[in-house]
Amino acid sequence: MELHDIIGGFNKKKILVIGDMTVDKFIIGEVNRISPEAPVPVVDIGSESLAMGGAANIINHLTCTWR
């Protein structure tokens, strides 16, 4: 049996995903200096985005990718 045939049959199966549904936050920016209070970078934020994480990401991929 070919992989394409196996994946094509997913829409006929019931899949249970167990786990935490989280949100991933991505911060994109530039670091120009290190904080004087602690050895951590100070980020000038250019953009931020949110994405599904944890079990929510798995569910999203299962429902969107295999249709």
N, C-alpha and C positions, 0 to 999 in steps of 0.2 A: 504494500500500500504506500502511495506517495504522500509526502508531507502536506501537499496542497489538498489532497483528499481528506486527510485527518483534520486539518484546520477548517476545511469547508463543512465538516460535520459538527463543529462546535455549536452552531446555532440551534442544533437539535438536542443539545445537552443542557442539563441544569448544573450550574457551578456555584458552590458556596464559598464565599471569601470571608475568612474570619480574621479580624485585625482592627487596629485603630484607624479611624479616618482622620487624617491630619491635613494641615495646609502648609505647604512649603513657601517661604518668602525669599525671593531673590533680590538682593540689593546690588546694583551695578554702580560703580563709581571709581574715583581716582584717589590714590593715597599719595599725599605730598609730605607728610610728616608723621612722626611718632609722638604720642601723647606724653607730656612731661610728667604726668601723675602716675602713669603705669606704662609698661612696655607693650602698648597696643597701637595699631595703626589708626589714624584719624581719616575717615573716608568722607570725601566730598561726593554726596549721593547724586548720581545722574538720573537714575531711574529705579523703579521698584516694580516687582510683579509678584502675583500670587499664583500658585498652581496646586492642584490636588496632590496630596502625598499619602504615604502609607497605603492602607487597604483601598482608599478612594482612588488612588492612582491605578491600582491593579484593576478595579472595577471599570474605570474609565477606558483602559486599554482593551479589556475584554469586550466591552459593549461597542466601542467605536472601531476598533481595528478589524474585527473578524466578521463584519456585516457583509 
